[in-house]
């Protein structure tokens, strides 16, 4: 992680020629990087955009995992419904090697 509050890149600091500590957008942040505390000089609007992008990526990953679980749940539900129908019709319920194809992909 790097500082996002840099005087040479900030039009606000250049315009008013003030130290970064006096900037209304300046914040001092603490991050835990691999177990080591890191202190950064951050520009609040820039860090907010970076964090938003990181959270967006995490949400997409979570959404993909949820979709995978939903597919597995549908297959498992179909298998349980099949067993329930067989029991309701007084059929012998045994899971054979061929019937296990219903459960493929469920982990």
C-alpha positions in Angstrom: 0.0 0.0 0.0 1.2 3.5 -0.8 0.3 7.0 0.4 -2.4 8.6 -1.8 -1.8 12.1 -0.5 1.0 13.4 -2.6 1.6 17.2 -3.0 3.1 16.8 -6.5 -0.1 15.1 -7.7 -2.7 17.0 -5.8 -4.2 20.1 -7.5 -5.8 21.2 -4.2 -2.5 21.3 -2.4 -0.7 23.0 -5.4 -3.4 25.6 -5.7 -3.5 26.7 -2.1 0.2 25.9 -1.4 -0.5 24.4 2.0 1.0 21.5 3.9 -0.8 18.2 3.4 -1.7 18.1 7.1 -3.9 21.2 6.6 -5.8 19.8 3.7 -9.5 19.1 4.5 -9.2 15.8 2.7 -6.1 14.6 4.5 -6.4 11.6 6.8 -3.8 9.5 8.5 -4.7 5.9 8.2 -3.4 2.7 9.8 -3.4 -0.6 7.9 -2.3 -4.1 8.9 -0.1 -5.4 6.1 1.1 -8.9 6.8 1.0 -8.4 10.6 2.9 -5.2 10.4 1.1 -1.9 11.2 1.5 0.6 8.4 0.7 4.3 8.6 -0.3 6.1 5.4 -1.0 9.7 4.4 -4.2 9.4 2.5 -6.5 11.6 0.5 -10.0 10.6 1.6 -11.6 10.8 -1.9 -8.8 8.7 -3.5 -8.7 6.1 -0.8 -12.5 5.8 -0.9 -12.4 4.9 -4.6 -9.6 2.4 -4.0 -11.6 0.7 -1.2 -14.8 0.8 -3.3 -13.0 -1.1 -6.1 -11.6 -3.7 -3.6 -15.1 -4.3 -2.0 -16.6 -4.6 -5.5 -14.2 -7.4 -6.3 -15.0 -9.1 -3.0 -18.7 -8.9 -3.7 -18.3 -10.4 -7.2 -16.4 -13.3 -5.7 -19.0 -13.9 -3.1 -21.8 -13.8 -5.6 -20.0 -16.4 -7.7 -19.7 -18.7 -4.7 -23.4 -18.2 -3.8 -24.4 -19.1 -7.4 -22.3 -22.3 -7.2 -23.9 -23.3 -3.9 -27.4 -22.6 -5.4 -26.7 -25.0 -8.3 -25.6 -27.7 -5.8 -28.7 -27.1 -3.7 -30.9 -27.6 -6.7 -29.3 -31.0 -7.5 -29.5 -32.1 -3.9 -33.2 -31.0 -3.7 -34.0 -33.0 -6.8 -32.4 -36.1 -5.3 -34.4 -35.7 -2.0 -37.6 -35.2 -4.0 -36.9 -38.3 -5.9 -36.4 -40.3 -2.7 -39.6 -38.8 -1.2 -41.7 -39.7 -4.3 -40.3 -43.2 -4.3 -41.1 -43.6 -0.6 -44.6 -42.2 -1.1 -45.2 -44.8 -3.9 -43.9 -47.6 -1.6 -41.0 -48.2 -3.9 -37.7 -49.6 -2.7 -35.3 -46.8 -2.3 -31.7 -47.7 -2.9 -29.0 -45.4 -4.3 -27.2 -47.2 -7.1 -24.2 -46.2 -9.0 -26.4 -44.9 -11.8 -28.5 -42.8 -9.4 -25.4 -41.1 -8.0 -25.2 -39.1 -11.3 -27.8 -36.9 -9.7 -25.4 -36.0 -7.0 -22.4 -35.1 -9.3 -21.0 -31.7 -8.6 -22.2 -31.5 -5.0 -19.4 -30.9 -2.6 
